[in-house]
Amino acid sequence: MLKRAKAPKQPFAMTGVPLLAMGCAFAAVGASGQTAFSYVAAGLLIPGTVLLAMGLWNRRRQC
């Protein structure tokens, strides 16, 4: 019988950090003059920041 994998304890932080990292990379390329990358960067940075803040908020409330 297969065991189920344990659910991650910090899913918001696990999702928010890669979004922030990709958003920073796209922002760097967008700062060099590629305007389309700037729009994508905003689309990654805003949700990444919100998810990371939610993860930290939930973590603080559990303590």
TIVEX-39996 format. One line per 4 residues: for each residue x, y, z of N, C-alpha, C, CB. Coordinates in Angstrom, 1 decimal, always signed. Atoms other than C-alpha are relative to their C-alpha. Glycine has a CB too. Layout:
X,Y,Z,X,Y,Z,X,Y,Z,X,Y,Z  ...
***
This chain:
+0.8,-1.2,+0.0,+0.0,+0.0,+0.0,+0.9,+1.2,+0.0,-1.0,+0.0,+1.2  -0.8,-1.2,+0.1,+1.3,+3.4,-0.9,-0.4,+1.0,+1.1,-0.2,+0.7,-1.4  +0.3,-1.0,-1.0,+1.7,+6.1,+1.7,-0.2,+1.3,-0.7,+1.2,+0.1,+1.0  +0.2,-1.3,+0.5,+0.4,+9.5,+1.1,+1.1,+1.0,+0.4,-1.4,+0.6,+0.4
-1.0,-1.0,-0.3,+2.8,+12.4,+0.9,-0.6,+1.0,+1.0,+0.5,+0.7,-1.3  +0.4,-0.9,-0.9,+2.7,+14.8,+3.7,-0.3,+1.4,-0.7,+1.0,+0.2,+1.2  +0.3,-1.3,+0.6,+1.1,+18.2,+2.9,+1.1,+1.0,+0.5,-1.4,+0.5,+0.4  -1.0,-1.0,-0.4,+3.6,+21.1,+2.9,-0.5,+0.9,+1.1,+0.5,+0.8,-1.2
+0.5,-0.9,-1.1,+3.5,+23.2,+6.0,-0.1,+1.4,-0.3,+1.0,-0.2,+1.2  +0.1,-1.4,+0.4,+4.1,+26.5,+4.2,-0.2,+0.1,-1.5,+1.4,+0.7,+0.4  +0.2,-0.1,+1.4,+2.5,+26.3,+0.8,+0.1,+1.4,-0.6,-1.3,-0.6,-0.3  -0.1,-1.4,+0.5,+2.2,+30.1,+0.5,+1.4,+0.4,-0.2,-0.8,+0.9,+0.9
-1.4,-0.4,+0.1,+5.9,+30.7,+1.1,+0.7,-0.8,-1.1,+0.7,-0.2,+1.3  -0.6,+0.8,+1.0,+6.8,+27.8,-1.2,-0.4,+0.5,-1.4,-0.4,-1.5,+0.2  +0.5,-0.5,+1.3,+4.8,+29.4,-4.0,+0.5,+1.4,-0.2,-1.5,-0.1,-0.1  -0.4,-1.4,+0.1,+5.7,+33.0,-3.3,+1.4,+0.3,-0.3,-0.4,+0.7,+1.3
-1.5,-0.2,+0.2,+9.5,+32.7,-3.2,+0.4,-0.1,-1.5,+0.8,-0.9,+0.9  -0.3,+0.1,+1.4,+9.8,+31.4,-6.8,-0.6,+1.1,-0.9,-0.4,-1.4,-0.5  +0.7,-1.1,+0.8,+7.3,+34.0,-8.1,+0.8,+1.3,+0.2,-1.4,+0.2,+0.5  -0.8,-1.2,-0.3,+9.4,+36.7,-6.4,+1.3,+0.0,-0.8,+0.2,+0.2,+1.5
-1.3,+0.1,+0.7,+12.6,+35.4,-7.9,-0.1,+0.2,-1.5,+0.6,-1.4,+0.3  +0.2,-0.1,+1.4,+11.2,+35.1,-11.4,-0.4,+1.5,-0.3,-1.1,-0.9,-0.5  +0.3,-1.4,+0.2,+9.7,+38.6,-11.0,+1.2,+0.9,+0.0,-1.0,+0.4,+1.1  -1.3,-0.8,+0.0,+13.1,+40.0,-10.1,+0.8,-0.1,-1.2,+0.8,-0.3,+1.3
-0.8,+0.2,+1.3,+14.7,+38.4,-13.1,-0.7,+0.7,-1.2,+0.1,-1.5,-0.2  +0.7,-0.6,+1.1,+12.0,+39.7,-15.4,+0.1,+1.5,+0.1,-1.5,-0.4,+0.0  -0.2,-1.5,-0.2,+12.3,+43.2,-13.8,+1.4,+0.5,-0.5,-0.2,+0.3,+1.5  -1.3,-0.4,+0.5,+16.0,+43.2,-14.5,+0.1,+0.1,-1.5,+1.1,-1.0,+0.5
+0.0,+0.0,+1.4,+15.5,+42.4,-18.1,-0.9,+1.2,-0.5,-0.6,-1.3,-0.6  +0.9,-1.1,+0.4,+12.6,+44.9,-18.3,+0.7,+1.4,+0.2,-1.3,+0.0,+0.8  -0.7,-1.2,-0.3,+14.9,+47.6,-16.8,+1.0,+0.4,-1.1,+0.7,+0.0,+1.3  -0.9,-0.2,+1.1,+17.2,+47.2,-19.8,-0.7,+0.5,-1.3,+0.7,-1.3,-0.3
+0.7,-0.6,+1.1,+14.5,+48.5,-22.1,-1.1,-0.9,-0.7,+1.0,+0.3,-1.0  +1.0,+0.9,+0.5,+12.3,+45.5,-22.9,-1.3,+0.2,+0.8,+0.4,-1.5,+0.0  +1.2,-0.4,-0.8,+8.9,+46.9,-21.8,-0.9,-1.2,+0.3,-0.8,+1.1,-0.7  +0.9,+1.2,-0.2,+7.0,+43.6,-22.2,+0.4,-0.7,+1.3,+0.0,-0.9,-1.2
-0.5,+0.7,-1.2,+9.2,+42.1,-19.5,-0.4,+0.7,+1.3,+1.5,-0.2,-0.1  +0.4,-0.8,-1.2,+8.3,+44.9,-17.1,-1.4,-0.3,+0.4,+0.1,+1.5,-0.3  +1.4,+0.4,-0.3,+4.6,+44.0,-17.4,-0.1,-1.4,+0.6,-0.9,+0.1,-1.2  +0.0,+1.4,-0.5,+5.3,+40.3,-16.8,+0.6,+0.1,+1.4,+0.8,-0.9,-0.9
-0.6,-0.1,-1.3,+7.5,+41.3,-13.8,-1.0,+0.4,+1.0,+1.2,+0.9,+0.0  +1.1,-0.5,-0.9,+4.6,+43.2,-12.2,-1.0,-1.1,+0.3,-0.7,+1.2,-0.6  +0.9,+1.1,-0.2,+2.4,+40.2,-12.8,+0.5,-1.1,+0.8,-0.4,-0.5,-1.4  -0.6,+1.1,-0.8,+4.8,+37.9,-11.0,+0.4,+0.6,+1.4,+1.3,-0.5,-0.6
-0.4,-0.6,-1.3,+6.0,+40.3,-8.2,-1.2,+0.2,+0.9,+0.7,+1.3,-0.2  +1.1,-0.3,-0.8,+2.6,+41.3,-7.0,-0.6,-1.2,+0.7,-1.1,+0.8,-0.8  +0.6,+1.2,-0.6,+1.1,+37.8,-6.5,+1.1,-0.7,+0.9,-0.4,-1.0,-1.0  -1.0,+0.6,-0.9,+4.5,+36.6,-5.1,+0.1,+0.7,+1.3,+1.3,+0.0,-0.7
-0.1,-0.7,-1.3,+4.6,+39.3,-2.5,-1.2,-0.3,+0.8,+0.1,+1.5,-0.3  +1.2,+0.3,-0.8,+1.0,+38.7,-1.5,+0.0,-1.4,+0.6,-1.3,+0.1,-0.9  -0.1,+1.4,-0.5,+1.5,+34.9,-1.2,+1.0,-0.1,+1.1,+0.3,-0.9,-1.1  -1.0,+0.0,-1.0,+4.7,+35.4,+0.8,-0.5,+0.7,+1.3,+1.3,+0.6,-0.4
+0.6,-0.7,-1.1,+2.9,+37.9,+3.1,-1.0,-0.9,+0.7,-0.5,+1.4,-0.4  +1.0,+0.9,-0.6,+0.0,+35.5,+3.6,+0.7,-1.2,+0.8,-0.9,-0.5,-1.1  -0.7,+1.1,-0.7,+2.4,+32.7,+4.5,+0.7,+0.4,+1.3,+1.1,-0.6,-0.9  -0.6,-0.5,-1.2,+4.3,+34.8,+7.0,-1.1,+0.4,+1.0,+0.8,+1.2,-0.3
+1.1,-0.3,-0.9,+1.0,+36.0,+8.5,-0.6,-1.2,+0.6,-1.1,+0.8,-0.8  +0.5,+1.2,-0.6,-0.3,+32.5,+8.9,+1.0,-0.6,+1.0,-0.3,-1.0,-1.1  -1.1,+0.6,-0.9,+3.0,+31.4,+10.4,+0.0,+0.7,+1.3,+1.3,+0.1,-0.7  +0.0,-0.8,-1.2,+2.8,+34.3,+12.9,-1.2,-0.3,+0.9,+0.1,+1.5,-0.3
+1.3,+0.2,-0.8,-0.8,+33.5,+13.9,+0.1,-1.4,+0.6,-1.2,+0.1,-1.0  -0.1,+1.4,-0.6,+0.1,+29.8,+14.6,+0.8,+0.0,+1.3,+0.5,-1.0,-1.0  -0.9,+0.0,-1.1,+2.7,+30.7,+17.1,-0.6,+0.4,+1.3,+1.2,+0.8,-0.2
***
